[in-house]
Amino acid sequence: MIKYYYPDGTHCYRALHTAHAVFRSDDGKLIARAMRPDNTALYEFEIAGFELVEPGVRHE
């Protein structure tokens, strides 16, 4: 799993196989690219950070 941290302080978890890329935009923002939940297309969203989470390990 990947735990994405949003700029507003919230977070979400996504399955590793949905992640496509994490990069810096031209203006320096950290951007994640992932597959939409319905598997129709990739989309991009701003993040503050991310971490890989091991299966079966609870992170708060």
DAPECOR-V463654 format. One record per pair of residues at least 24 apart in sequence whose C-alpha atoms are under 10 Angstrom apart, sorted by the first residue. I is the first residue (numbers start at 1). J is the second residue. D is the distance in whole Angstrom. If there is no record, write none. Layout:
i;j;d
I;J;D
I;J;D
This chain:
i;j;d
1;51;9
1;52;6
1;53;5
1;54;7
1;55;7
2;50;7
2;51;6
2;52;5
2;53;6
2;54;9
3;49;8
3;50;5
3;51;5
3;52;6
3;53;7
3;59;9
4;32;9
4;46;10
4;47;7
4;48;8
4;49;6
4;50;4
4;51;7
4;52;9
5;46;9
5;47;6
5;48;5
5;49;5
5;50;6
5;51;8
6;30;10
6;45;9
6;46;7
6;47;5
6;48;5
6;49;7
6;50;9
7;46;7
7;47;6
7;48;5
7;49;8
8;47;9
8;48;8
9;47;10
9;48;8
10;47;10
10;48;10
11;47;9
11;48;9
11;49;9
11;50;9
12;50;10
13;50;10
13;51;10
13;52;10
13;53;9
14;52;10
14;53;10
15;52;10
15;53;10
16;52;8
16;53;9
18;42;9
20;44;10
22;46;10
22;47;9
22;49;9
22;50;9
23;47;10
